[in-house]
Amino acid sequence: MSSTPSITITRLDLQRLQRLLDNLEDGATPGAVALQAELDRADVVGHDEVPPGVVTMNSRVHCREESSGKDYHLTLVYPQDAGGDGKVSILAPVGSALLGLSVGQHIDWTAPGGKLLKLTLLAVEYQPEAAGEYNR
């Protein structure tokens, strides 16, 4: 990634994601390596301290791909919940890149096929912490 904005994650997400990585059969998959890199550089806060405009696990977000102008509504989920209805695995490149972003930040993301895309986070439509749902 050519641009790496500062990111914030909750202590609870960090613990759950670290457990996910520890339990992977082959911890050296590209998705696992990318996620670990994101976790290593994140500012960690309590689940009651995370601002409402930050992407956490199970957040639903609205983002735009800048070159095409196409809008996406995505939900960041654990691998077992991915697929269909815009649910993106945390182990997918765009999933680990979205984690911890704040509204207005953008990420450079290499799409399948190698094309570089720029995604801008327009809104966090749902965040479990802001809704008081800490066990999701």
N, C-alpha and C positions, 0 to 999 in steps of 0.2 A: 504494500500500500504506500502510495506516495504521500498521502496526508494522514496524520494520525492525531485527531483532536483528543483533548483530554476527556476521560470518561470517568463515570462514577457508578459503582455497583454497591449493592447492599451486602452486609456481612453474611446474611442468610443465603443469598444467591451464590456468593463466593463459596460457602461451605458445600452447598448442594452441587455446584458445578465441579468443585474439586473432587467430590465423591464420584461424580459421573466419570471424570477423567481417570480416576484411580481404578474404576471398575471396568474400563474398556479393555476388551481382549487384546487389542493391538494399540497401545497408547501413542504410536507414532504416525497415526493417520494425519493427513494434511489438516483436516478439520480440528482434530485434537491439539495439534501444534499451534494453530492459529488462535484457538480459544485460550490455551495456556498463556500465549503472548499477551492477549488482551487482559487476562486476569492479573498477570504480573505487573502491568503498567497502570492498573485502575486505582483510583482513589476509593477507599472502602469506607462506607458509612453504615450506621444502624438503619434497620428497615423503617424506623419512624423518623429518620433524618433525610431521606432521599427526596429531592425536589420532585413535584408532580410531573414536570416536563422531561424526565429522564427515563430512558428505556430500561426496564427491568424484565426479568423472566415473566412470561405470560402477559406482557404488555401488548396492546394492539396499537399499531402505529400507522400513520399516513405519511408516505414519503413520495418524492418525485424524482424520476430519472431525468437529469437535466438536458441531455442532448435530444431526447425524444419528447420530453414534456409529459411522459406517461406517468400517471399516478398509481401507486400501489397501496393497498391496505393489507398489512401483514401482522401476524401474531407470532411473537417469539416464544417457542416452546421447546421442551425437552424432546430428544430424538423419538421416543416412543409415541409422542403425540403429533408428530409432523405429518404433513401431507393433506392436501385438500383444504379448501376454504381459506387459503392464504396463510396456513400455518407453516412457519419456517423453523427448521431445527437449529438449535444453538450451534450444532456442529457443521452446518452449511456455511460457506464463506460469508454470505450476506448476514447470516444469523449472528455469528461471532462479531462481525463488524458493527452491527446495530447495537449490541449490548452496551449500555452505559452512555449512549449518545444523548445529547440534550437537543431540544427543539431549536432549529436554526443551524445546527451543525451539519456537515456533509461528510460523506466517506467516498473514497475511490474504491471501487469494487471490480474485480476482474470476473466477468460473467463466463459461464460455460462457453467455450469457443475462443476465449482469450481477449474479447473486446473489453476495454476499460470503460466502466460506467461511473458516473458521479451521481450518488443518491443524496438528496437533501431531506432531512427529517422536518416535516411540516407540522406534525402534531403527534402527541401521545394521546390517543383516543380513550384508552383505558390503561390504568396502571394499578395492579393489585394493591400496592402499598397505599396509594392515594384513596383507594376504596376501602381500606381497612382489612383487606383479605391477605393475611401474611402467610397462610399455609398452602398457597397455590404453587 
